[in-house]
Amino acid sequence: MPDPILRLALPSPLRRLFDYRAPPGVPRSALQPGARLRVPFGRRELIGILIEVTDHSEVPADKLKPALQLLDAQSPLPPALFKLCLWTAQYYQHSLGDTLSWALPVLLRQGEPAEVRQERFWSIAPGAQLDDPRLSRAPRQRDALKTLAQHPHGVAHSLLSTLQLSKDSLDLLHEKGLVHVNIRRHAASARHANWLAQPELPLNPEQRAAAEAVRTGFGSFNAFLLAGVTGSGKTEVYLQLIRETLEAGKQALVLIPEINLGPQTLARFEQRFNARIALLHSAVNDRERLEAWLAARDGEADIIIGTRSALFTPMQRPGLIIIDEEHDASYKQQEGLRYHARDLAVVRAHQENIPILLGSATPSLESLHNAHSGRYALLHLRERAGGAKQPRFLRLDVKSRPLDSGISGPMQQAIGQTLAAGQQVLVFLNRRGFAPTLLCHDCGWLSECPRCDARMTVHQRSHELRCHHCGHVERQPSNCPKCAKVDLRPVGAGTERAEERLAILFPKVPVLRVDRDSTSRKEAMNNLLSTIQRGEPCILVGTQMLAKGHHFPRVTLVAILDADGGLFSADFRASERMAQLIVQVAGRAGRAEEPGKVIIQSHLADHPLLVQLTEQGYFAFAEQALSERRGAGLPPFCHLALLRAEAHKPGQAEGFLDHACTEAELLLDELKLSGIELLGPVPAPMERRAGRYRAQLLVQGETRAALHRLLNSWTAALEQMPSGRAVRWSLDVDPIDLF
């Protein structure tokens, strides 16, 4: 019988499989698809995943290298997840090896065993005496032995420091035969008899109807869109459905958009359930992430909570998937494997034959379109839970009004009145830093990034200029680099500048800034939230972070300092994002007894979009936006793919895209495809970024099937193109940013 040939997917951008011979001494029967193998690759060693075992290879036998080591007796990825990865690689036109690598925790990618860690346990040896004469001059060893004697089942090695046990003392006791060490696997904590740790809240009729609709869909694939106004109690609906899932012996997966919502969500779930909860996001260290991933795979975690990458967590008994804030753009991965976790979650639910619930106060136009066309069942929550009233909107025209660090006189008055009434204020500004740029009053010089077509942001605290696009940092100059004069002025307002000015205007109340800079340290966000929850008068100044899912019962005024950014953007999604952001930020106001008020500063206060949004609400805006998109033939009424290229020299990226465009036109003829348009190539809206020149080519298809037929052949041709070697290129299927 010929030697088996192993076809492996390797973590490389190349969209192909690699052939190897089996490792010496490993029988064919031990080679199971999905298992990991360590293999030589050029001068490196890589961890590959076995896709199939075959008898033939296109590679000459003398060129085939043997794999070095088989790491698994069986695949660490369950069949359902393996199937999802195959679908993902094909749909997003990404290498299978790289896709499988994204789906595995870092330690498994590095070759660690795919098993729950075993730990050393120290225990007192049978027959050991506490008054052993050998310990008469060793008080520390004697104390250690006494402590161990109080733990007849042994003490885990990781808990030694908690019990103030020194490893040196235990090693000496071990040599004397007074202590035993044994290796044990961590026992899974036993299931609690009652899932609820605290009673559930009563549901209002709308919440009850929504929960009932999802409940009837248990046990098979059904997609539900829960469109509930901010503060309508969507989380309570999630919690009650999860309790039913747990009672049925199944697991639930909950995706959240932001890491910062993790601790808050985890706390609510831990208070409610006697359940084993696994938390997976990028702030969890690699070891904890692997332990949580394995606990979910082996059925030892009941609820899995995480950000977009948690979608690839295996579940032994899947029962329900929930996507909270489904409209959020952070569900889309913007580099490497450019998948959309919300869309992929629907595919996963379909493959695993379980229900999925997408929740948002401002559903994406794609999800609303899916609901209108019958793909999703639409469930509405129009009332706020507990009888809280919807906030009132006021548009404040700031044309020709003087602005003090971005804050108008009437806005300052409204903030002062709210604080005087003992309540809290949220000031929203979608810009980090002190001011968007630095200007020389004498010669007009502007602080531009040397590596991007963008201006650098002034960060006053650190006396730095930072580029928020490529990360370039330099010291803030004291003189103008062009004319050497000293009259350098910050132009525009950022969160730091607003914070500084508000602290001067309202010296008696704390001003808390919540943005990526102020919450980068561990526990910083929790400390800020606990200060806010105390309910004393204060001003919160923040960016998008504040718009997401937080519950601030004492905030009664939301001040939006600048709503004009989304009204005139080149991106067709900008108005949708701006509307979502305004409604989400507004939703932080008046969530308890006191009614809330939202004041929006704008130079275009009579703009039809702002008028419609503030007077008729988000759903009226969304219907109007959908009909405009239908007329313009834009998503969700067409399907897009964006080919991006970047190079060190001007013109190189466009040159590659010109070749790519010609190739695509030939393929459209050859495959007899219609309804597909090629737009471009054009320079990217920000042509130079991080020192590279960027260009893009947009492919627009009336049907998804035709677009994917083209992409399947086109990506293979792009890989062979000689001009592609001088550029970095990537294909983004269903892009959400055309930048």
C-alpha positions in Angstrom: 0.0 0.0 0.0 1.5 3.4 -0.9 2.6 5.8 1.9 -0.2 8.1 2.9 0.0 11.7 1.7 -1.3 14.3 4.2 -3.0 17.4 2.8 -2.7 20.2 5.4 -4.1 23.7 5.8 -1.3 26.0 7.1 -1.6 29.4 8.7 -0.5 31.3 5.5 -2.3 33.7 3.2 -2.0 31.3 0.3 -5.4 29.8 -0.7 -4.2 26.2 -1.1 -3.3 23.0 0.8 0.2 21.7 1.3 1.3 18.0 0.9 3.5 16.2 3.4 4.4 12.6 4.2 3.2 11.1 7.5 5.5 11.5 10.5 7.8 8.5 10.9 6.2 5.6 12.8 2.6 7.1 12.8 0.1 4.6 11.3 -2.5 5.7 8.8 -5.3 4.9 11.3 -4.0 7.5 13.7 -4.4 10.3 11.1 -7.8 11.9 11.7 -9.0 15.0 9.7 -8.9 18.1 11.9 -5.9 16.9 13.9 -2.9 19.3 14.2 0.6 18.4 13.0 3.9 20.2 13.4 5.6 20.5 10.0 8.7 22.1 8.4 7.9 25.1 6.2 10.9 26.8 4.7 13.2 27.6 7.6 10.3 27.7 10.1 8.1 25.2 11.7 4.3 25.7 11.5 1.3 24.0 13.1 -1.0 22.8 10.3 -4.4 21.1 10.3 -5.0 17.9 8.5 -7.8 18.2 5.9 -7.5 14.8 4.1 -5.3 11.7 3.8 -4.7 10.7 0.1 -2.4 8.4 -1.9 -1.5 10.9 -4.6 0.3 14.2 -4.8 1.2 16.6 -7.6 4.5 17.2 -5.8 7.4 14.8 -6.8 7.9 12.1 -4.1 11.5 13.2 -3.5 10.4 16.8 -2.7 7.8 15.7 -0.2 8.9 16.4 3.4 7.6 14.3 6.3 5.6 16.1 9.0 7.5 16.3 12.3 4.9 15.4 14.9 1.2 14.5 15.2 -0.2 16.6 18.1 -3.8 15.2 18.4 -5.3 11.8 18.4 -8.6 13.5 17.2 -9.5 16.9 16.0 -9.6 19.7 18.7 -12.3 21.3 16.6 -15.7 19.6 16.7 -17.2 18.7 13.3 -19.8 21.6 13.4 -17.1 24.2 14.0 -14.9 22.6 11.3 -17.8 22.9 8.9 -18.3 26.6 9.8 -14.6 27.3 9.1 -14.9 25.7 5.7 -17.9 27.9 4.9 -16.2 31.0 6.3 -13.0 30.5 4.2 -15.0 30.0 1.1 -17.5 32.9 1.6 -14.9 35.5 2.7 -12.4 34.3 0.0 -9.7 33.7 2.7 -7.1 30.9 3.1 -8.5 27.9 4.9 -5.4 27.5 7.0 -5.6 31.1 8.2 -9.3 30.7 8.9 -8.8 27.6 11.0 -6.0 29.5 12.8 -8.4 32.4 13.7 -10.9 29.8 15.1 -8.4 28.3 17.5 -7.1 29.9 20.8 -3.5 31.2 20.6 -2.1 28.3 22.7 -3.6 25.7 20.4 -2.1 27.5 17.4 1.3 27.2 19.1 0.9 23.4 19.6 -0.2 23.2 23.2 -2.3 20.1 24.1 -6.0 20.5 23.5 -6.9 19.2 27.0 -7.9 20.8 30.2 -4.7 21.5 32.2 -3.7 19.1 34.8 -2.5 20.5 38.1 -0.2 19.3 40.9 -1.9 18.8 44.3 0.0 18.7 47.6 -1.3 16.6 50.4 -0.1 15.2 53.7 1.3 11.6 53.4 -0.6 8.8 55.3 1.0 8.2 58.7 2.9 11.6 58.7 3.1 13.0 62.2 2.9 16.7 62.9 5.4 16.3 65.8 7.9 14.4 63.6 11.3 14.9 65.4 12.9 15.9 62.0 10.8 19.1 62.1 11.9 20.2 65.6 14.4 22.7 64.1 12.3 23.5 61.0 9.4 25.7 62.2 8.4 26.7 58.6 8.1 23.1 57.5 6.2 22.3 60.6 3.7 25.1 59.9 3.4 24.0 56.3 2.6 20.5 57.4 -0.1 21.8 59.8 -1.7 23.8 57.1 -1.8 20.8 54.7 -3.3 18.6 57.5 -6.3 21.0 57.4 -6.9 20.1 53.7 -7.4 16.3 53.6 -8.2 16.5 49.8 -5.0 18.3 49.0 -4.1 21.9 48.0 -3.7 22.9 44.3 -0.3 24.2 43.4 -1.8 27.5 42.1 -3.3 28.1 45.6 -0.1 27.8 47.6 0.5 31.6 47.9 -3.1 32.1 49.0 -2.4 29.8 52.0 1.1 31.3 52.5 2.7 28.0 51.7 6.3 28.1 50.5 7.2 25.6 47.7 10.7 25.3 49.2 9.3 24.1 52.5 7.0 21.6 50.7 9.9 20.3 48.6 11.9 19.6 51.8 8.8 17.8 53.4 8.5 15.8 50.1 12.1 14.6 50.4 11.4 13.5 54.0 8.3 11.5 52.8 5.9 13.6 54.8 4.1 15.1 51.8 2.7 13.6 48.6 2.3 15.3 45.2 -0.2 13.9 42.7 -1.3 15.2 39.3 -5.0 15.7 38.9 -7.3 17.2 36.3 -9.4 20.0 37.5 -12.8 18.6 38.4 -15.6 20.5 36.7 -17.8 22.3 39.3 -21.0 20.4 39.9 -24.2 21.7 38.4 -26.5 23.5 40.8 -29.9 22.1 41.5 -31.6 25.5 40.8 -30.4 27.7 37.9 -31.6 30.9 39.4 -29.5 32.7 42.0 -32.0 35.6 42.2 -35.7 35.9 41.1 -36.5 37.0 37.6 -38.1 40.4 36.9 -41.8 40.4 35.8 -42.1 40.9 32.0 -44.4 43.5 30.5 -46.8 42.3 27.7 -44.4 43.2 24.9 -41.4 41.5 26.6 -43.6 38.4 27.3 -44.8 38.2 23.7 -41.1 38.5 22.4 -39.9 35.8 24.8 -42.8 33.5 23.9 -42.1 33.9 20.1 -38.4 32.8 20.6 -39.4 30.0 22.9 -41.7 28.5 20.3 -38.6 28.4 17.9 -36.5 26.4 20.4 -35.0 23.2 19.0 -34.7 24.3 15.4 -33.2 27.2 13.3 -35.1 30.4 13.6 -33.8 34.0 13.3 -35.4 36.7 15.4 -34.7 40.5 15.4 -35.6 42.0 18.7 -36.0 45.8 18.0 -36.5 47.4 21.4 -36.1 51.0 22.2 -33.2 51.8 24.6 -34.1 50.8 28.2 -37.0 48.5 27.1 -35.6 45.5 28.9 -34.0 43.5 26.1 -31.5 42.0 28.6 -34.3 40.6 30.8 -35.7 38.9 27.7 -32.2 37.4 27.0 -31.8 36.2 30.6 -35.2 34.5 30.8 -34.6 32.7 27.4 -31.1 31.6 28.6 -32.7 30.2 31.8 -35.0 28.0 29.7 -32.0 27.0 27.5 -30.1 25.9 30.6 -33.2 24.0 31.9 -33.3 22.1 28.6 -29.7 21.0 29.3 -28.3 23.2 26.5 -25.6 25.9 26.3 -26.0 29.6 25.3 -23.6 31.8 23.4 -23.9 35.6 24.0 -21.9 38.0 21.8 -21.4 41.6 22.9 -19.7 44.4 20.8 -17.2 45.8 23.3 -14.7 44.4 25.8 -15.8 47.1 28.2 -19.3 45.7 28.4 -17.9 42.3 29.4 -17.5 42.9 33.2 -20.9 44.6 33.4 -22.6 41.8 31.4 -20.7 39.1 33.4 -21.8 40.7 36.7 -25.5 40.6 35.6 -25.3 37.0 34.5 -23.4 35.9 37.7 -26.0 37.6 39.9 -28.9 35.9 38.1 -27.6 32.4 37.5 -26.0 29.5 39.4 -24.2 28.6 36.1 -20.7 28.1 34.9 -19.9 31.1 32.8 -16.9 31.4 30.3 -15.8 34.9 29.3 -13.8 35.2 26.0 -12.4 38.4 24.7 -9.0 39.9 23.9 -8.3 41.1 27.4 -8.4 37.6 28.8 -4.9 36.0 28.9 -4.1 33.1 26.5 -4.2 30.5 29.3 -7.6 31.6 30.6 -9.0 31.8 27.1 -7.9 28.2 26.3 -9.4 27.0 29.6 -12.7 28.7 28.8 -12.7 27.4 25.2 -12.1 23.8 26.3 -14.8 24.1 29.1 -17.3 25.2 26.4 -16.2 22.4 24.0 -16.5 19.8 26.7 -19.9 21.0 27.9 -18.5 22.3 31.3 -19.4 26.0 30.6 -23.2 26.7 30.5 -23.0 30.2 29.2 -20.3 31.7 26.9 -20.0 35.5 26.7 -17.6 37.2 24.4 -16.7 39.7 21.7 -16.7 38.8 17.9 -14.0 36.1 18.1 -16.0 34.1 20.7 -18.3 33.1 17.8 -15.8 30.4 17.0 -16.2 28.8 20.5 -17.2 25.2 20.2 -20.3 24.0 22.2 -21.0 20.4 23.1 -24.8 21.1 23.5 -25.6 24.3 21.6 -29.1 25.7 22.4 -29.3 29.4 21.7 -27.2 32.3 20.2 -27.8 35.9 21.2 -26.1 38.9 19.5 -26.5 42.0 21.6 -26.3 45.4 19.8 -26.4 43.6 16.5 -26.0 46.9 14.5 -22.5 47.5 16.0 -19.7 47.9 13.4 -17.2 46.2 15.8 -18.7 42.8 14.9 -16.8 43.2 11.6 -13.2 42.2 11.7 -11.2 44.8 9.7 -7.9 42.9 9.0 -6.8 39.4 8.3 -10.0 37.3 8.0 -12.5 40.0 7.4 -15.6 38.2 8.7 -18.8 39.7 10.2 -19.6 37.9 13.4 -23.3 38.7 13.3 -23.7 37.3 9.8 -21.6 34.3 10.5 -23.5 33.7 13.8 -26.7 33.3 11.6 -24.9 30.8 9.5 -23.7 28.9 12.6 -27.2 28.8 14.1 -28.5 27.5 10.8 -25.8 24.8 10.6 -26.4 23.8 14.3 -30.2 24.0 13.9 -30.7 26.3 16.8 -32.5 29.7 17.2 -30.6 33.0 17.1 -31.8 36.3 18.6 -30.4 39.6 17.3 -31.1 42.6 19.6 -30.8 46.3 19.1 -32.6 49.6 19.7 -31.2 50.7 16.3 -31.1 47.6 14.0 -28.9 47.8 11.0 -30.6 48.4 7.7 -29.4 44.9 6.6 -31.2 43.2 9.5 -34.4 45.3 9.0 -34.4 44.3 5.3 -34.1 40.7 6.3 -37.0 41.1 8.7 -39.1 42.8 6.0 -38.3 40.0 3.5 -39.3 37.3 6.0 -35.9 35.9 6.7 -36.0 37.1 10.3 -39.1 37.4 12.6 -39.4 41.0 13.8 -40.2 41.4 17.5 -40.9 45.0 18.8 -40.4 46.4 22.3 -41.8 50.0 22.1 -42.1 50.8 25.8 -39.3 51.4 28.3 -39.2 48.8 31.1 -40.5 50.0 34.5 -42.6 52.8 33.0 -39.6 55.1 32.3 -40.4 57.7 29.6 -38.5 58.2 26.3 -36.2 61.2 26.3 -37.2 64.4 24.7 -35.0 65.7 21.8 -34.1 69.3 21.3 -32.1 70.5 18.2 -29.9 73.5 19.1 -28.8 75.6 16.1 -25.3 76.9 16.8 -24.8 78.8 13.5 -23.1 82.1 14.3 -23.2 81.4 18.1 -19.9 81.6 19.9 -18.6 78.1 21.0 -16.5 77.7 24.2 -14.4 74.6 23.6 -17.3 73.3 21.5 -19.9 74.1 24.1 -22.6 76.8 23.4 -24.1 79.2 26.0 -27.6 77.5 26.0 -25.9 74.1 26.4 -23.8 75.4 29.4 -27.1 76.7 31.0 -28.8 73.3 30.5 -25.9 71.5 32.1 -25.8 73.8 35.1 -29.6 73.4 35.7 -29.3 69.6 35.5 -26.4 69.5 38.0 -28.3 71.9 40.3 -31.2 69.5 40.4 -28.8 66.8 41.7 -28.7 64.8 38.5 -25.9 63.6 36.1 -25.0 64.9 32.6 -23.5 62.9 29.7 -21.5 65.1 27.2 -20.9 63.2 24.0 -18.2 64.0 21.5 -16.9 61.6 18.9 -13.3 62.6 19.1 -10.6 61.5 21.5 -7.7 63.8 22.4 -7.6 67.5 23.3 -8.2 68.9 19.8 -8.2 67.5 16.3 -5.2 69.5 15.2 -2.6 72.2 16.0 -2.6 75.5 13.9 0.1 78.2 13.7 -1.8 81.5 13.9 1.0 83.3 12.1 1.7 81.2 9.0 -1.2 78.7 8.9 1.0 75.6 9.4 -1.1 72.5 10.5 0.2 69.5 12.4 0.0 66.8 9.7 1.1 63.2 10.0 4.3 62.5 8.1 3.0 59.0 7.2 -0.7 59.6 6.4 -2.9 62.1 4.6 -4.3 63.1 8.0 -3.8 65.6 10.7 -2.4 64.7 14.1 -4.5 65.0 17.2 -3.2 67.1 20.2 -3.1 65.1 23.4 -2.6 67.7 26.1 -2.0 65.4 29.1 1.1 63.7 27.5 2.1 66.9 25.5 2.0 64.8 22.3 0.7 64.9 18.8 -0.7 61.5 17.8 -2.1 60.1 14.6 -5.2 58.1 15.3 -4.8 56.3 11.9 -1.2 54.8 12.0 -0.2 55.4 15.6 2.7 57.9 14.8 3.6 59.9 18.0 5.7 63.0 18.3 6.3 65.7 21.0 4.1 68.7 20.8 6.3 71.6 19.4 6.6 74.9 21.4 7.4 76.8 18.2 6.0 76.5 14.7 8.3 74.1 12.7 7.7 76.3 9.6 8.0 80.0 10.8 9.4 79.4 14.4 6.7 81.7 15.9 5.2 80.6 19.2 1.5 81.3 18.6 0.4 77.6 18.1 -3.4 77.1 18.8 -5.4 73.9 19.1 -8.3 74.0 16.6 -11.5 72.1 17.2 -12.6 70.2 20.3 -11.8 66.7 21.6 -12.8 64.9 24.8 -9.7 66.1 26.7 -10.5 69.7 25.8 -14.2 69.4 26.7 -13.2 67.8 30.0 -10.8 70.6 30.9 -13.3 73.3 30.0 -16.2 71.7 31.9 -14.0 71.3 35.0 -13.4 75.1 34.9 -17.1 75.9 34.2 -18.4 73.5 36.9 -15.7 73.3 39.5 -17.9 71.8 42.2 -18.7 68.5 40.4 -16.4 65.7 39.2 -15.9 65.6 35.4 -15.2 62.0 34.3 -13.8 61.3 30.8 -14.6 57.9 29.3 -12.7 57.1 26.1 -10.0 54.7 24.8 -7.2 56.8 26.4 -8.8 57.0 29.9 -9.9 53.4 30.1 -6.8 51.7 28.7 -5.6 50.6 32.2 -7.0 47.4 33.7 -9.9 48.1 36.1 -10.1 51.8 34.9 -13.5 51.3 33.3 -14.9 49.5 36.4 -13.6 52.3 38.7 -15.3 55.0 36.5 -18.6 53.0 36.3 -18.7 52.5 40.1 -18.2 56.3 40.6 -21.1 57.0 38.2 -23.4 54.4 39.8 -23.1 56.2 43.2 -25.5 58.6 41.6 -24.0 61.9 42.8 -24.0 64.9 40.4 -21.2 64.6 37.9 -20.5 65.2 34.2 -19.4 62.2 32.0 -17.5 63.2 28.8 -17.0 60.5 26.3 -16.9 58.9 22.9 -18.8 56.0 21.3 -17.8 53.9 24.3 -20.5 55.6 26.3 -23.2 54.8 23.7 -23.1 51.0 24.2 -25.4 49.3 26.5 -24.5 51.1 29.8 -27.2 51.7 32.3 -26.8 55.1 34.1 -30.0 55.7 36.1 -29.1 59.2 37.3 -28.3 60.7 33.8 -31.1 63.0 32.7 -29.4 65.2 30.2 -27.4 64.0 27.2 -25.5 66.8 25.4 -24.3 65.9 21.9 -21.7 68.5 20.9 -21.4 67.9 17.2 -23.9 66.0 15.1 -22.8 67.3 11.7 -20.1 64.8 10.9 -22.4 62.1 9.4 -24.5 64.5 7.3 -21.9 65.0 4.5 -19.7 62.0 4.4 -18.5 60.2 1.2 -19.5 56.8 2.9 -23.2 55.9 2.1 -23.4 54.3 5.6 -22.4 57.5 7.5 -26.0 58.8 8.0 -27.1 55.3 9.3 -24.2 55.3 11.8 -24.9 58.8 12.9 -28.6 58.1 13.5 -27.7 54.9 15.5 -25.1 56.8 17.5 -27.5 59.7 18.4 -30.3 57.2 19.4 -27.9 55.0 21.4 -26.3 57.9 23.3 -29.8 59.5 23.8 -30.8 56.1 25.3 -28.6 56.7 28.3 -30.9 59.5 29.5 -33.9 59.2 31.7 -33.7 55.4 32.3 -35.2 55.7 35.9 -37.9 58.0 37.4 -36.7 61.4 36.1 -37.5 62.1 32.5 -34.5 62.5 30.2 -33.6 65.3 27.7 -31.3 65.2 24.7 -29.8 68.4 23.3 -28.1 68.1 19.9 -25.8 70.9 18.8 -25.7 71.4 15.0 -24.9 73.9 12.4 -27.6 72.2 10.3 -30.4 71.9 12.9 -33.1 71.9 10.1 -31.4 69.1 8.1 -34.3 66.7 7.1 -32.4 63.7 8.5 -32.0 65.3 11.9 -35.6 66.5 11.9 -37.0 63.1 11.0 -34.8 61.3 13.5 -35.7 63.5 16.5 -39.4 64.0 15.7 -40.4 60.6 14.3 -37.7 58.2 15.7 -35.2 55.8 14.3 -37.6 53.4 12.5 -39.1 56.2 10.4 -35.5 57.3 9.5 -34.6 53.6 8.7 -37.6 53.2 6.4 -36.7 56.3 4.5 -33.0 55.3 4.3 -34.0 51.8 3.0 -36.1 53.3 0.2 -33.2 55.6 -0.7 -30.8 52.7 -0.8 -33.3 50.7 -3.0 -33.5 53.5 -5.4 -29.7 53.9 -5.6 -29.1 50.1 -5.8 -26.9 50.1 -2.6 -26.7 47.4 0.1 -28.8 45.6 1.2 -30.2 45.7 -2.3 -26.9 44.8 -3.9 -23.8 42.9 -2.7 -20.3 44.4 -2.6 -16.7 43.2 -2.5 -13.8 45.7 -2.1 -10.3 44.9 -3.4 -7.8 47.1 -1.6 -4.1 47.5 -2.4 -1.2 49.4 -0.9 2.4 50.0 -1.9 5.5 52.0 -0.9 5.6 53.9 -4.3 2.8 56.0 -5.8 1.1 54.4 -8.7 2.0 50.8 -7.8 -1.3 50.0 -6.1 -3.3 51.4 -9.0 -1.2 49.5 -11.5 -2.0 46.2 -9.8 -5.7 47.1 -9.6 -5.8 48.0 -13.3 -4.5 44.5 -14.1 -7.0 43.0 -11.6 -9.9 45.0 -13.3 -8.9 43.7 -16.8 -8.8 40.1 -15.4 -12.2 40.5 -13.8 -13.7 41.8 -17.1 -12.3 38.8 -19.0 -13.8 36.5 -16.3 -17.2 38.2 -16.6 -17.2 37.3 -20.3 -15.9 33.8 -19.9 -18.4 32.9 -17.1 -21.2 34.8 -18.9 -22.1 36.7 -15.7 -24.4 39.7 -15.8 -25.5 42.3 -13.2 -21.9 42.9 -12.0 -20.2 46.4 -12.1 -16.5 47.2 -11.5 -16.1 50.7 -10.0 -12.5 52.0 -10.1 -9.7 51.6 -9.5 -9.5 54.9 -7.5 -7.2 56.2 -4.8 -8.5 55.4 -1.3 -10.3 58.3 0.5 -7.1 58.6 2.7 -4.6 57.9 0.0 -1.5 57.7 2.2 -1.6 55.9 5.5 1.3 54.6 7.6 3.7 55.5 4.8 1.9 53.5 2.1 -0.1 54.6 -0.9 -3.5 53.0 -1.1 -6.1 52.4 -3.8 -9.2 50.3 -4.2 -11.5 48.7 -6.7 -15.2 48.1 -5.8 -17.2 45.2 -7.3 -21.0 45.5 -7.1 -23.3 42.6 -7.9 -27.1 42.4 -8.1 -27.1 38.8 -6.8 -24.8 37.2 -4.2 -24.4 34.0 -6.3 -23.1 35.8 -9.4 -20.7 37.9 -7.3 -19.3 34.8 -5.6 -18.9 32.9 -8.9 -16.7 35.8 -10.1 -14.7 36.1 -6.8 -13.9 32.3 -6.7 -12.1 32.5 -10.1 -10.8 36.0 -9.6 -8.9 35.4 -6.3 -7.1 32.5 -7.9 -6.0 34.7 -10.8 -5.0 37.6 -8.4 -2.6 35.2 -6.6 -0.8 34.4 -9.9 -0.5 38.1 -11.0 3.1 39.3 -11.2 2.2 42.9 -10.3 0.6 41.5 -7.1 4.1 40.7 -5.6 5.0 44.4 -5.3 1.8 45.3 -3.4 -0.1 44.2 -0.3 -3.6 43.4 -1.4 -6.8 42.1 0.4 -10.3 41.3 -0.6 -13.1 42.4 1.7 -16.4 40.7 1.1 -19.5 42.7 2.4 -17.3 45.6 3.4 -18.8 48.0 6.0 -16.1 50.7 5.4 -15.3 51.9 1.9 -12.1 53.5 3.3 
